[in-house]
Amino acid sequence: MSRSYEIKPRLGGGFVLTMFEDGEEMGRGIYPLPELGEPFDDDELKFTLDALHGEAMSDGESWVSLSTD
C-alpha cells in the first residue's frame, strides 16, 4: 500500500490536507485561519500561515508513516 498527501490553500484562508491511500482519498484535515477581532498585519499573517502549513505537513507525514500491516 502506498500513502501520500497533498496540502492546498483553503478558500477563506488556511490550508486543506488531503490524505490518500493507493491513490484513493481517505480523509481530509482543515487548517483555517483563526478569526480575530482585527485583521492580521503582514508579519502576523505570514507567521500564522507558516504555522498552519507546518501543522498540516506534520499531520500528513504522520499519515504517510503509519504502518499498513
DSSP file (Angstrom, degrees, kcal/mol; ACC not computed):
  #  RESIDUE AA STRUCTURE BP1 BP2  ACC     N-H-->O    O-->H-N    N-H-->O    O-->H-N    TCO  KAPPA ALPHA  PHI   PSI    X-CA   Y-CA   Z-CA
    1    1 A M              0   0    0      0, 0.0     2,-0.5     0, 0.0    67,-0.1   0.000 360.0 360.0 360.0 144.7    0.0    0.0    0.0
    2    2 A S        -     0   0    0     66,-0.0    20,-3.8     2,-0.0     2,-0.4  -0.959 360.0-166.4-118.9 129.5    1.1    3.5   -0.8
    3    3 A R  E     +A   21   0A   0     -2,-0.5     2,-0.3    18,-0.2    18,-0.2  -0.909  16.7 154.3-115.9 143.8    0.2    6.5    1.3
    4    4 A S  E     -A   20   0A   0     16,-2.0    16,-3.0    -2,-0.4     2,-0.3  -0.918  18.9-156.8-151.9 176.3    0.5   10.2    0.3
    5    5 A Y  E     -A   19   0A   0     -2,-0.3     2,-0.3    14,-0.2    14,-0.2  -0.981   3.3-153.3-153.6 161.6   -0.9   13.6    1.0
    6    6 A E  E     -A   18   0A   0     12,-2.1    12,-2.7    -2,-0.3     2,-0.5  -0.991   6.7-151.1-138.4 150.4   -1.3   17.0   -0.5
    7    7 A I  E     +A   17   0A   0     -2,-0.3    10,-0.2    10,-0.2    -2,-0.0  -0.984  20.3 175.4-121.9 125.1   -1.7   20.4    1.0
    8    8 A K  E     -A   16   0A   0      8,-2.3     8,-2.7    -2,-0.5    -2,-0.0  -0.927  37.8 -93.7-127.4 152.7   -3.6   23.1   -0.9
    9    9 A P  E     -A   15   0A   0      0, 0.0     2,-0.4     0, 0.0     6,-0.3  -0.321  41.1-131.1 -60.6 148.0   -4.7   26.6    0.1
   10   10 A R    >   -     0   0    0      4,-2.1     3,-2.6    21,-0.2     2,-0.2  -0.863  20.6-109.1-105.6 134.5   -8.2   26.9    1.5
   11   11 A L  T 3  S+     0   0    0     -2,-0.4     4,-0.0     1,-0.3    -1,-0.0  -0.436 111.1  27.7 -58.6 127.3  -10.7   29.4    0.3
   12   12 A G  T 3  S-     0   0    0     -2,-0.2    -1,-0.3     2,-0.1    21,-0.2   0.345 133.8 -61.6  96.9  -5.8  -11.1   31.9    3.1
   13   13 A G  S <  S+     0   0    0     -3,-2.6    20,-0.7     1,-0.2     2,-0.2   0.054  97.0  54.5 107.5 145.7   -7.5   31.3    4.3
   14   14 A G  E    S- B   0  32A   0     18,-0.3    -4,-2.1    16,-0.0     2,-0.3  -0.662  77.7 -70.6  97.7-155.3   -5.5   28.5    5.7
   15   15 A F  E     -AB   9  31A   0     16,-2.1    16,-2.9    -6,-0.3     2,-0.5  -0.937  19.7-140.4-142.3 158.3   -5.0   25.0    4.2
   16   16 A V  E     -AB   8  30A   0     -8,-2.7    -8,-2.3    -2,-0.3     2,-0.5  -0.994  16.3-156.1-120.5 125.2   -6.7   21.7    3.4
   17   17 A L  E     -AB   7  29A   0     12,-3.0    12,-2.5    -2,-0.5     2,-0.5  -0.893   9.0-168.1 -98.9 124.8   -4.8   18.5    3.9
   18   18 A T  E     -AB   6  28A   0    -12,-2.7   -12,-2.1    -2,-0.5     2,-0.4  -0.973   5.9-155.7-116.4 128.1   -6.0   15.6    1.8
   19   19 A M  E     -AB   5  27A   0      8,-2.8     7,-3.4    -2,-0.5     8,-1.2  -0.849  10.1-167.6-107.8 137.4   -4.7   12.1    2.6
   20   20 A F  E     -AB   4  25A   0    -16,-3.0   -16,-2.0    -2,-0.4     2,-0.4  -0.901  15.2-165.3-124.4 149.4   -4.6    9.3    0.1
   21   21 A E  E >  S-AB   3  24A   0      3,-2.4     3,-1.9    -2,-0.3   -18,-0.2  -0.975  86.3 -15.3-132.1 121.1   -4.0    5.5    0.2
   22   22 A D  T 3  S-     0   0    0    -20,-3.8   -19,-0.1    -2,-0.4     3,-0.1   0.868 129.8 -54.7  51.2  40.5   -3.3    3.8   -3.2
   23   23 A G  T 3  S+     0   0    0    -21,-0.3     2,-0.4     1,-0.2    -1,-0.3   0.358 114.3 116.3  80.8  -5.2   -4.5    7.0   -4.9
   24   24 A E  E <  S-B   21   0A   0     -3,-1.9    -3,-2.4     1,-0.0    -1,-0.2  -0.823  72.5-113.0-100.6 133.4   -7.9    7.0   -3.2
   25   25 A E  E     +B   20   0A   0     -2,-0.4    -5,-0.3    -5,-0.2     3,-0.1  -0.442  36.0 174.0 -64.7 129.8   -8.8    9.8   -0.9
   26   26 A M  E     -     0   0A   0     -7,-3.4     2,-0.3     1,-0.4    -6,-0.2   0.565  57.2 -30.4-113.2 -15.8   -9.1    8.6    2.7
   27   27 A G  E     -B   19   0A   0     -8,-1.2    -8,-2.8     2,-0.0    -1,-0.4  -0.960  49.7-129.2 173.6 170.3   -9.6   11.8    4.6
   28   28 A R  E     -B   18   0A   0     -2,-0.3     2,-0.4   -10,-0.2   -10,-0.2  -0.964   5.4-155.8-138.5 154.5   -9.1   15.5    5.0
   29   29 A G  E     -B   17   0A   0    -12,-2.5   -12,-3.0    -2,-0.3     2,-0.5  -0.995  12.3-148.5-128.3 139.5   -7.9   17.9    7.6
   30   30 A I  E     -B   16   0A   0     -2,-0.4   -14,-0.2   -14,-0.2   -16,-0.0  -0.922  11.4-175.6-111.3 130.9   -8.9   21.6    7.6
   31   31 A Y  E     -B   15   0A   0    -16,-2.9   -16,-2.1    -2,-0.5   -21,-0.2  -0.758  19.0-176.1-125.1  81.2   -6.5   24.2    9.0
   32   32 A P  E     -B   14   0A   0      0, 0.0   -18,-0.3     0, 0.0   -19,-0.1  -0.361  33.1-102.0 -81.1 156.5   -8.4   27.6    8.9
   33   33 A L        -     0   0    0    -20,-0.7     2,-0.1   -21,-0.2    12,-0.0  -0.566  47.5-109.7 -67.1 138.2   -7.1   31.0    9.8
   34   34 A P        -     0   0    0      0, 0.0     2,-0.6     0, 0.0    -1,-0.1  -0.404  28.7-115.0 -68.9 149.2   -8.3   31.9   13.2
   35   35 A E        -     0   0    0     -2,-0.1     2,-0.3    -3,-0.0     3,-0.0  -0.761  39.7-178.4 -86.8 124.3  -11.0   34.6   13.4
   36   36 A L        -     0   0    0     -2,-0.6     4,-0.1     2,-0.1     0, 0.0  -0.794  39.4-118.7-118.0 161.9   -9.7   37.7   15.2
   37   37 A G  S    S+     0   0    0     -2,-0.3    -1,-0.1     2,-0.1    -2,-0.0   0.767 102.1  38.1 -68.6 -25.1  -11.3   40.9   16.1
   38   38 A E  S    S-     0   0    0      1,-0.0    -2,-0.1    -3,-0.0    -1,-0.0  -0.913  96.1 -97.8-125.9 151.7   -8.8   42.8   14.0
   39   39 A P        -     0   0    0      0, 0.0     2,-0.1     0, 0.0    -2,-0.1  -0.293  45.0-103.4 -63.5 152.9   -7.2   41.9   10.6
   40   40 A F        -     0   0    0     -4,-0.1     2,-0.2     4,-0.1    -4,-0.0  -0.486  28.9-131.1 -70.4 144.2   -3.7   40.4   10.6
   41   41 A D     >  -     0   0    0     -2,-0.1     4,-2.6     1,-0.1     5,-0.2  -0.484  37.6 -94.1 -83.6 172.8   -0.8   42.6    9.8
   42   42 A D  H  > S+     0   0    0      1,-0.2     4,-2.4     2,-0.2     5,-0.2   0.883 125.0  47.1 -58.1 -43.4    1.7   41.1    7.2
   43   43 A D  H  > S+     0   0    0      2,-0.2     4,-2.5     1,-0.2    -1,-0.2   0.910 113.4  48.1 -67.4 -41.6    4.1   39.6    9.7
   44   44 A E  H  > S+     0   0    0      2,-0.2     4,-2.7     1,-0.2     5,-0.2   0.905 111.7  50.7 -63.7 -41.4    1.3   38.0   11.8
   45   45 A L  H  X S+     0   0    0     -4,-2.6     4,-2.8     2,-0.2     5,-0.2   0.935 111.9  46.3 -63.4 -46.5   -0.3   36.6    8.6
   46   46 A K  H  X S+     0   0    0     -4,-2.4     4,-2.6    -5,-0.2     5,-0.2   0.936 114.2  48.1 -61.7 -46.2    3.0   35.1    7.4
   47   47 A F  H  X S+     0   0    0     -4,-2.5     4,-2.2     1,-0.2    -2,-0.2   0.923 114.5  46.1 -59.3 -45.7    3.7   33.6   10.9
   48   48 A T  H  X S+     0   0    0     -4,-2.7     4,-2.5     2,-0.2    -2,-0.2   0.914 113.5  47.8 -66.7 -43.9    0.2   32.2   11.2
   49   49 A L  H  X S+     0   0    0     -4,-2.8     4,-2.6     1,-0.2     5,-0.2   0.901 111.5  51.1 -64.7 -40.0    0.2   30.7    7.7
   50   50 A D  H  X S+     0   0    0     -4,-2.6     4,-2.3    -5,-0.2    -1,-0.2   0.914 111.7  47.8 -61.3 -42.3    3.6   29.2    8.2
   51   51 A A  H  X S+     0   0    0     -4,-2.2     4,-2.2    -5,-0.2    -2,-0.2   0.913 112.6  48.1 -66.1 -42.7    2.4   27.6   11.5
   52   52 A L  H  X S+     0   0    0     -4,-2.5     4,-2.4     2,-0.2    -2,-0.2   0.911 112.8  48.3 -64.1 -42.4   -0.7   26.2    9.9
   53   53 A H  H  X S+     0   0    0     -4,-2.6     4,-2.7     1,-0.2    -2,-0.2   0.906 110.8  51.6 -64.7 -41.1    1.2   24.8    6.9
   54   54 A G  H  X S+     0   0    0     -4,-2.3     4,-2.3    -5,-0.2    -1,-0.2   0.893 110.1  48.7 -62.2 -40.3    3.7   23.2    9.3
   55   55 A E  H  X S+     0   0    0     -4,-2.2     4,-2.3     2,-0.2    -2,-0.2   0.916 112.4  48.1 -65.9 -43.3    0.9   21.6   11.3
   56   56 A A  H  X S+     0   0    0     -4,-2.4     4,-2.4     2,-0.2    -2,-0.2   0.909 112.6  49.1 -62.9 -41.9   -0.7   20.3    8.1
   57   57 A M  H  X S+     0   0    0     -4,-2.7     4,-2.7     2,-0.2    -2,-0.2   0.902 109.7  51.4 -65.3 -41.1    2.6   18.9    6.9
   58   58 A S  H  X S+     0   0    0     -4,-2.3     4,-2.1     2,-0.2    -1,-0.2   0.920 111.6  47.0 -61.5 -44.1    3.3   17.2   10.2
   59   59 A D  H  X S+     0   0    0     -4,-2.3     4,-2.1     2,-0.2    -2,-0.2   0.890 112.0  51.2 -65.4 -38.7   -0.1   15.5   10.1
   60   60 A G  H  X S+     0   0    0     -4,-2.4     4,-2.3     2,-0.2    -2,-0.2   0.913 109.6  49.2 -63.6 -42.9    0.5   14.5    6.5
   61   61 A E  H  X S+     0   0    0     -4,-2.7     4,-2.1     1,-0.2    -1,-0.2   0.877 109.0  53.3 -65.4 -36.7    3.9   13.0    7.4
   62   62 A S  H  X S+     0   0    0     -4,-2.1     4,-0.9     2,-0.2    -1,-0.2   0.915 108.4  50.7 -61.7 -42.0    2.3   11.1   10.3
   63   63 A W  H >< S+     0   0    0     -4,-2.1     3,-0.8     1,-0.2    -2,-0.2   0.932 111.1  47.8 -59.2 -47.5   -0.3    9.7    7.9
   64   64 A V  H 3< S+     0   0    0     -4,-2.3    -1,-0.2     1,-0.2    -2,-0.2   0.857 111.3  51.2 -63.9 -35.3    2.4    8.5    5.5
   65   65 A S  H 3< S+     0   0    0     -4,-2.1    -1,-0.2    -5,-0.2    -2,-0.2   0.587  82.0 114.6 -83.5  -9.0    4.5    6.9    8.3
   66   66 A L  S << S-     0   0    0     -4,-0.9     2,-0.2    -3,-0.8   -63,-0.1  -0.335  75.5-108.8 -61.2 140.3    1.6    4.9    9.7
   67   67 A S        -     0   0    0      1,-0.1    -1,-0.1     2,-0.0    -2,-0.1  -0.487  23.1-163.5 -70.0 137.9    2.1    1.1    9.4
   68   68 A T              0   0    0     -2,-0.2    -1,-0.1     1,-0.2    -2,-0.1   0.138 360.0 360.0-106.4  17.4   -0.2   -0.5    6.9
   69   69 A D              0   0    0      0, 0.0    -1,-0.2     0, 0.0    -2,-0.0   0.488 360.0 360.0 -69.8 360.0    0.4   -4.0    8.2
